[in-house]
Amino acid sequence: MRLENKKAIVTGGAGGIGRATSLAFAAEGASVAVVDLNAEAAEAVAEEIRAAGGNAIAISADVSSEDDIIRVVATANEAFEGIDVVFNNAGIIRRTTAVETTVEEWDRVFGVNVRSIFLMCKHVVPVMKANGGGSIVNTGSGWGLKGGGQAISYCASKGAVVNMTRALAIDHGPDGIRVNSVNPGDVDTGMLRDEAKQLGQDQAGFLAEAAERPLNRMGQPSEIAAAVVWLASDDASYVTGSALVVDGGGIA
């Protein structure tokens, strides 16, 4: 197993890509702290892992809050006696142009998508360094590499994630900490389906358009999780600062 005896934190761990990755981490031998704003949903994923014979805890947190992040790191570190892997996956999207976006919406998107990663790394890097290193994977987006329509705050935030990942990799490589981003295309999740509502579009038509790429389909959460497992594992031991695109040929 590629993550045997590793201790992992997954933010946004209760649904979509986060849930799939929490389950994949556990299947590969990791103990998993499932972190989500929705306490009940986080506990359901942790219980699913435990029912399959794995080790997991659920932690409810607002990842944009420094106090909550400090608590998450302390709780996971105490429960597992160390932290080896972090998947900074929590994220939200607002499908609006600059003119339509409120300052409050902009700040919330950046709080969840960018500030959360900064805060997690600020507080988890010292723990990893003390334990001899670790692996951090951040969820970017194809739109963080090339941009997209009617999603200015999301595109800007994911662009920040990609470059922040590179900066973290440079700063903490000497500490034995690898930092990479995974950049999905359209993946069949509740968040993607909610985008149709935000745009006032027919969901079936919206999802059909999302599948228009060389592989002729949307991605599945498990396919992104497989990429995250690889980045987190020693199979990617010489990979850091990368922006791995997993988008079915949409080329970011």
Stockholm file with secondary structure:
# STOCKHOLM 1.0

chainA/1-252         MRLENKKAIVTGGAGGIGRATSLAFAAEGASVAVVDLNAEAAEAVAEEIRAAGGNAIAISADVSSEDDIIRVVATANEAFEGIDVVFNNAGIIRRTTAVETTVEEWDRVFGVNVRSIFLMCKHVVPVMKANGGGSIVNTGSGWGLKGGGQAISYCASKGAVVNMTRALAIDHGPDGIRVNSVNPGDVDTGMLRDEAKQLGQDQAGFLAEAAERPLNRMGQPSEIAAAVVWLASDDASYVTGSALVVDGGGIA
#=GR chainA/1-252 SS CTTTTCEEEEETTTSHHHHHHHHHHHHTTCEEEEEESCHHHHHHHHHHHHHTTCCEEEEECCTTCHHHHHHHHHHHHHHHTSCCEEEECCCCCCCCCTTTCCHHHHHHHHIIIIIHHHHHHHHHHHHHHHTTCEEEEEECCTHHHHCCTTCHHHHHHHHHHHHHHHHHHHHHGGGTEEEEEEEECSBSSHHHHHHHHHHTCCHHHHHHHHTCSTTSSCBCHHHHHHHHHHHHSGGGTTCCSCEEEESTTSCC
#=GC SS_cons         CTTTTCEEEEETTTSHHHHHHHHHHHHTTCEEEEEESCHHHHHHHHHHHHHTTCCEEEEECCTTCHHHHHHHHHHHHHHHTSCCEEEECCCCCCCCCTTTCCHHHHHHHHIIIIIHHHHHHHHHHHHHHHTTCEEEEEECCTHHHHCCTTCHHHHHHHHHHHHHHHHHHHHHGGGTEEEEEEEECSBSSHHHHHHHHHHTCCHHHHHHHHTCSTTSSCBCHHHHHHHHHHHHSGGGTTCCSCEEEESTTSCC
//
